[in-house]
Amino acid sequence: MARARTQFVCTECGADYPRWQGQCTACGQWNTVSEFREARAASARPGSGRAAGYAGERAEVRTLAEVDVSDLPRISTGLAELDRVLGGGIVPGSVVLLGGHPGAGKSTLLLMTLAKLAQQYPVLYVTGEESLQQVALRARRLGLPVDALKVMSETDIDQILATAQAEKPRILVVDSIQVVFNAAIQSAPGSVSQVREAAAALTRFAKLSGTALLIVGHVTKDGSLAGPKVLEHIIDASLMLEGTADSRYRTLRAQKNRFGAVNELGVFAMLDSGLKEVRNPSAIFLNRDEQPAPGSVVTVIWEGTRPLLVEMQALVDQAFGSAPRRLAVGQDPQRLAMLLAVMHRHGGLHCGDQDVYLNVVGGVKVTETSADLAALLAVASSFRARTVPRDWVVFGEVGLSGEVRPVQNGQERVLEAAKHGFTHAVIPKGNRPRHVPEGVRVTLVERLEEALELI
């Protein structure tokens, strides 16, 4: 007989404990350890074939040379920005987890995608949080074709799998994994055991049948995906739809992708008619004031396979406390502190008694080092009250010895800046362009002191 085992698991990180405790020692969160019962399967008899691991049909063993490495056929979603983040489209048999804050547009994005795909492929949309009437009203409000889209309102995992096996959809969407439950597990929907078992059953069905599975997931208060960490390991791609409530723009970024790059960025605009693709996101992030102000510098970052122009703003003010503040929004605060030390040692600008605030306009998160030079020039511009001309673009990595290092795709960054009307580029000497666009002046710098002298 199977016996029930009691465990205490943290709902934030998935760490388990033998007894309840107020704080999770793994992630440091309070009141996140909850109790659940997990059914333990009866062990096989000693000496039996199943216990020994050789009963039944053996799996085929081949060499790597015999494995077909041809490109997997992908299904285009009809949205170029979504295809870009996915790596070219949806791979049959893959499992994609889409997360985001409430109201970010997860259900709207999936409904728009399925409505287009239903015209060519059999799809099934399973909703557990909304009724069928609510889904139909949203589809009609968005003006989507609804004649071929099959929908279902169900939260029982056994019923979902039975219907999927009967319908045989090419694409299956479950919205959301936190409301799906397994009747054999004695815990509430959304608990660690329910989310783990439901996701494992759906993933097993997708791999065996070749159905592309899209799962909607909730996020915690700190913005990370809710549920056990094992959920992030069994899926093939994890996408995060980000956007604040006061902004109509949404950014889609891949945090994990087995079939593409993880640094691709898709930009959408939330309108009354749904999410609309933004083909030129640089024009959004460069919405600047007409009058130039100190502390504003434009740089070019590389997101996946395309350049992106963003504005970096810095504010340096006299500190009135014992410890000056170092606040960075959109960039690593630890790297900002390191860059300020480099500027003090090799640039001669001392900000030890100043509060330094750095912001990347538009909510973009800069994860590469090509924005180092632009960040320091923005800080120096605000500290000295010197404005950087509006037609300047700056990029380059700054080393600890004050050298300006080259970055990847320097030629493409200069061409993207010229396309948006910038006429002066301050770039590392190692990124000397092979072809300078017409009307663009390029200034090559080797040291941080040379770049600071320009302003």
N, C-alpha and C positions, 0 to 999 in steps of 0.2 A: 504494500500500500504506500502511496505517496504521503509524505509528511510535510506539514507546513512549517516553514522556518521564519522566525521573526527577525527583521533587520531594521536598523535605524540609519537612514540615508539622507544626506544633505541634498536638498532640492536645487541648490545653486551649482555645485561642482560634482555631485555624484559620489562623494566619499561616504563610506559606510562605517558604522561603529557598533560595538556589541551592546551598548546601552544608550539611552537618551542623554543628551547634554545640550546645554543652552547655546554654546558657540561651536561652530565648525572650526576645528584647528587647521584644516586644509586651506580654506579660503577666507577665514576670519569673519564670516557672516554670523549674525545672531538670529536665533529662532528659525533656523532653516532645516534642522534635523527632524525628520518625521518618521513615523513607524509604518511599516507595511509588511505583509505576510507574503512570502514567496513559496510556491509549491515546489517541493523537491521530488524529482522523479526517482522512482525505484531503481536501484542499481542493478546491473545485469549480474547473472550468476557467474561466479569465478570459473574460468575455463571455458565459458561459452564463446561461440564464434563472434557474437556482437561485441562482447566485452574485450576480446582480443584484438578487435579492429580489422578482421579480415573476412567477415561474413558478407555475403551478397556480392554484387557486381563491383569490380574494382574500377576506379577512375582511370582514364586513359593517360598515359605518361608519354610526353613527346619532348624532343629537344627544342631549344629556342629557334633553331634554323627552320624547323617545320611549322612554326606558328605563323599564321597569316597576319602580316603587319599592314595590310591595306587599310586605308582610311575608313572609319566607321561611317555608314550613311547617316546623315543628320537631317532632322526635320526643321525647316525654317519656321519660326514663329510668326513671321510677317512684320515683326518689329525689329528694325536694324539694331537699335540700342540693346535690346534684350539678347539678340543673337550674338552681338559683340561680347557681352559679358559671359554668355554661356560657352564661348569659344567657337561659334559658327552655327549654333542651333542645338536642338535637343537630340541627344543620342538615345536610340532605342535601348530599353533595358536599364537606363540610368535612373538614379534617384536624386532629385533636386529638392533641397530644403530652402524655402523662402521665408525670411523673417523680417520683422519690422515692428515699429510702435503702432498702437491702435490708431487708425485713421491715416496711416501712411499711404495706403492704396494697394495693399497686397491683393485683396479680393478683386478689386477693379482691374488690376493688371492681368491677373489670371483669367478673369471673365472675358476681357477683350481678346486675349490670346486664344482661348478656347473657341470663342465664337468664330474666329477666322479659320482655325484649324479644323473645326467641325465641317466645313464645306468640302474638305478633302479627305479627312481621316475620321474613323470612329473614335469619339472621345466620350469620357464620362466625368462629370463634375459632381463630387460628393461633398455636400455641405452639412456640417453639424452644428454650426453656430447660428445659421439663418434658416428661415423657412423658404420653401420654393417660391412663394409669392414675393418675398423680398428680393430674391435673386432675379425673378422675372421683371419686377419693377425697375431694378437697376439696369438690366439689359435694355429695356425699352427706353429708359431715360438717356442712355448712352447711344441709342440708335443702332444697336448691334443686331445682326441676323440671328434669330433664335429658332429657326425651323429645323435645324439639324443637330443642335446641341442637346445632349441628354444629361439630365440633372437628377440628383437623388439626395434626399435628406435622411441621413442615417448616421448613428454613432457606434453601433455594434460592429466590431471588427469582423466577426463571423459573417454577418449579413453583407458587409461591404465586399469581402472576398468572394462570397458566393455569387453576388451580382456581377462582380468583375469577371469571374470565370464564365458566366453565362453570356455576358455582353461582348467579351473579348475586345476591349477598347485598345486603341493604339496609344492613347495618352490618358492617364488617370490622375485626377487631382483630388486631394483630400484636404479639406479646409474645416478645422485644423486638427493637428495631431493631438493637441491637449484635451480635446473633447471625446476622442475615440477611446473606447474601453473594451476590455476582454472580460466576459462574464465569469471566467474561471479564476480570475484574480480578485481577491477580497480587499480591494482598495478603491479609493475614489478616482474618477477620471482626472487626468492631469498629474497624478502622482508619478514617482520615479518608475515604479514597476509597470504601470499601465502604459506610459509613454514608451518605455523600452520594448515591451513585448509587442505593442501595436506597430511600432516602427519596424521591428524585426520581421513580423509577419508580412507587412506590406512590401518590405524590401525583398523578402524571399519570393513573393509572388511576381514582383517586377523582374527579377533575375531569371526566373524559370520560364516566364511567358514572353519576355522581351518587350513588356509594356513600359513606356516611359512614365515614371511616377513623379509627380510634383506634390510636395507636402508643404503646408503653411504652418509656421511655428510662431509662438508668442515669444516675447522678449522680457527680460527682467528689468528692474528699475535702473540698473546700470547700463542697459542697452545690449547685453549679451543674450544669446538664445537660451530660452528656458529649457529645462530638462536635463537628463544625465549626460555626461560627457561621451558616453558610449554612442549616443545618437549622432554625434559629429563624426564618428569613425566609420559608421556603417554606410553613410550616405556618400554620394559621388561628388556633389557640389552643394555648397552652402552660400546662398545669396542674401544680402542684407539691403533692404529698401529703407533709405534714410531720408529724413526731411523734417523740419520743424513745423509747428502748427501755424506760425505766422508767415511761412514762406510757401509759395505755390510750386517750388521746384523740388523734385525728388531725385536723389542719386542712388543708383543701383551698383553695388560693388560685390565682387566674389571674394569670400573669405577662404574658400576651398574649392578647387575645381580639378578633377582628375582628367578632364578632357580639354583643358584650355588654361590660359594664364589667369592668375589670381589678382593681377593689378589692373585689370580692365575696369573702366568706369562708364556707366550709362546714365544719361541725364534725361529726365522727363519733366514736363510741366503739367501740373494738375489744373485742368479746366473743367467747365461744366459738362463738356462732352467726354470726359475721361482723361487719361494720361496721354499726352502728346509728346512725341519724340522731339528732342532738341538736337538738331544735327550740328550746330555750331555753338557748343557750350562756352567757348572763349568769349563770345560776345556778351554773355550773361555776366560772367565774372569780371568783365572790364567796364562795367557801368559806373564810371567815375565822374567826379564833379568837374565842372568846366574850369574852375580856378585850381591850379596846382597848389598843393599843401605840403608842408614838410612831413616827412615820415611815410611817404607813399612811393613804392617802387613796384614795377611790374616785372614778373619773372615768367619763365617758361618751364613747366614741369612735364614729365613724360608719364602718361597714363596708359599702360598696356602697349598699344600699337599706334598711338597718336599723341601729338603734343597738345598741351593745354595751357593757355595764358591765364594767370591769376595775379591779383593785386595783393601785395603784402603791406600792411600798415603797422607802424610802430609809434608808440607814445612813450617818451622819456620825461619824467617829472621828478621834482625834488621829493625825496623820501622823508617823511616826518616821524618814522619809527626807528627802532634800533636795527631792524632787519629789513633792508629794501626788498620789495616784491619783484619776482620774476614770473610773469604770467604769459603763457603762450597758448593761443587757441588755433588749432589746425596744424600745429607742429609740436615736436617733442620738447617739453620744457627743459629737460636735462641737456639737450643739445643747445638750446638757447643760452643757458648758463655757461656752457663750454665755449660757445662762440664769443660771448662777451669777454671772457678771460683772454681769448686770442686777440680780440680787438684792443684790449688794454695793453697787452704785452707787445704786440707788433704794430698796432695802429696809433698808439698814444692817446686813446680816448678812455678816460676812467669814468665808469658808471657805477662805482661801488657805493656811492651815496644817492643813487637815483633809482626810482621805480621804473622798471622796463616792462611794457606791455606790447605783445606782438600778436597780430590777428591776420589770418588768411581770409580774405573777403569771399563771401559766398558759401561758407561752410565746407570748403574743400579741405581734406586732410592731406598734408604734404608728408610723404613717407620717404622721399629720396633726398640726397644731399645736394642736389643741384640748386636748391634755393638758399644755400648758406650765404653766398655773396650778396644776394638781394636782401636778405634779412639784416645783415650787418650794415649795408648802405641805408636801409630804412631807419635803423636805430641811429646811425650817425647823422642822418638828415634831420631827424626829430631833435637830437641832442644839440646840434649846432644851428638849428632853425634855418637850414638851407634846403631849398626845394630841388627835387630832381625833375628835370624836364619831362613833360608828359609823353614825349616820343622816344623815351629811353626804355630799353629792355635789358635786364641784367640776369645772368645765370652763371653758376660755377660753384665748385666745392672748395671750401676753405679748410686747410690742414692746420694742425696744431703749431707748426712752425711758421705760419703766416703765408704759406704758398697757396696759390689759386690753382686747383687741380682741374683737369678737363673732365667732362661728363660725356655720357653716351649720346649719340644722335645729335651732335652739335649743329650739323648742317641743316637738319630738318627743323630744329628749333628756330634758327635764324630765318628760314623761309616762312615759318608760321608767323613769326613776329612781323615780317615784311608784308605778309598778306593782310594784316590788321592795321597797317599804316604806321608802324614804328620805323623810324629812320636812323636810330643810333643804337647799336648793340654793344654792350660791355661784356666780353666773354673771356674765358681763359685762353692763354696763348696756345695751349695744346689743342684747342678747338678751332684753329684757323680754318675758315671755310674754303672749300675748293672753288666755290662760285659765290661771289657776293651779289645779292640781288640789286637791281638798279634802284638808285636813290637811297641806299642804306649805307651808313658809315659804321665800320666795325672798329672798335678799340680793343686791343689785346692786352691783357694784364697778366703778370706773373706773380705779383705779390699783393697782399692786402693793402699795403701802403699806397700802391699806385692807384688802386680803385678809390680809396678814400680821398686822394688828392683831386680826383675829378669833380667832387662836389664841395 
